[in-house]
Amino acid sequence: MYIEAGVIRTSHDEFNQRLKEIHDGVAMLVDRLQPDAVAVEQVFVSRNASSALKLGAARSAAICATFARAPTLAEYAPRAIKQAVTGTGSATKEQVQHMVRALMGIDQPLAIDASDALAVAVCHGNSQHLQERLNRMAVRR
């Protein structure tokens, strides 16, 4: 069920302060929304090591903000997320955005970053439903 989507924007020039803003923003959202689970995208390692390290630090700040508040954490590869939402692991960001809006019945514009986050949620929801079905089948045997 779609409730809301947004993007945490940082305002400081200093990297450590940006990490704190990410941490505090995620902690505030988790406190307010009280999710049963948190799902994140695994880090995609690009050719730019500095960018990959900064992305990993930002991701870690967000994850750490959930530890005391959310019971489970799931991680999904970028290709698995695209596959779950569009049917192909090589979909573009625009294709993911289009399918997220269609699947969730979102009429208003949606930022690419927000649609990426919602795609992770769709992937997790689909994975959880599949796992529950598999568990029920195993119990029957």
N, C-alpha and C positions, 0 to 999 in steps of 0.2 A: 504494500500500500504506500503510495507516494504521499508524504506529508509536506516536505519542503526540500529545497536544494539551494546551495549557495557556495560561495568561495571565500576562504579566509585570505584576506589581503594584508600583507605586512607593510608597515610604514617606516621602519628604522633602516638606516644604512648599515649598521653594525650587524653582522651575521648572527651573533649570539642573541641579540635582542629580537631578531626576526624569528629565531627558533623558539624563544620564550613566547612570542605572540602566537605562533602556531600551536604550541603546547596549551597555552591558556585558552585560545579559541576553541580547540577541540574539547578540552576539559569542560568548558561552559556548555557546549552543545551536548555532550554526553550527560552532564548533570541535568540539563533541561529535558532532553528527549528520553533518557533512560533506556537505551537499546538493550535487547537481549544478547546481541552479538555485534562484533565489529569486524568488517572485512576490508582488506587493503590489497592494493596491487603490489606484486613483487617488483623490486627495483629492476628497471631495464638498464643494463650497462651499455652505455654508448662509447664512442671513441674519445670523448672528452672526460678524462678521469676526474678533473676538478668538479665538473657539473654532476657527475655520478655520485661523488662523495657528498656534495651539498644536498642533493636529492635524498640520499640515504640518511643524512642527519635530520632533514626536515621530516622525513617519514618516521624516523625513530622518535622525534619529539611528539608527533601526533599519536603514535602508538603508546608511548609512555603515559600520555594524558588519559588513556582509557583503562589502565591497569586496575586502578582501585574502583572503577565504576562499571565495567562491562565484564560479564562472566567468560566470554570466549572471544578468541581472535582467529580469523581465517585469512589465509593469503592465497592469491590466485595469480597465475602468470598472465601477462598482457594478452597473449594469443588465446588463452582459455576464456578470458573475459569477452574478447571480441567474438569468439565462437559461440558463446552462450547467448549473446545479444543479437548478432547478425547472421549467424550460421556459417561464418567463415573467419578464420583466425587472422586473415590479412586485410580486414576491413579498415577503411580510413576513419579518422576521427569524426568526420561529417556523417558517415554512414552509421557509426555508433550513436551519434547524437540523434539522428533521425529515428532510429529504431527505439532508443530509450524513450523519446517523446511519444512514439506510437504505442509502445508497450505499456507505458504508464499513464497514457491519456493526458499528457501535458500540452496545453494549447499555447501557453506563453513562450516567448523565446527562452532559451536555456544556454548558458555559457558552456563552452566546450569542457572546461574543467569540471563543472557541475555534472554534465552528462557523463563524463568519464567516471566520476564517483558513483553516480546512479547505476552505471553499467556494472560496476563491481558489486553493488547491492543486488542487482538482477541475477548476476552469476552466482552469488552466494545463496540467494533464495532458491534458485533452480537446483543447485548442488545439495542443499539441505533437504529439499523435497525428494530428490532422487535417493539420498542416503537413508531417509526415513522409510521409503518404499523397500529398499534393499534390506534394511534391518527387519521389517515386517516379514519379508519373504524368508529370511534366514530363520526367524523364530518358528515359522510354519513347518519348516523341514525338520 
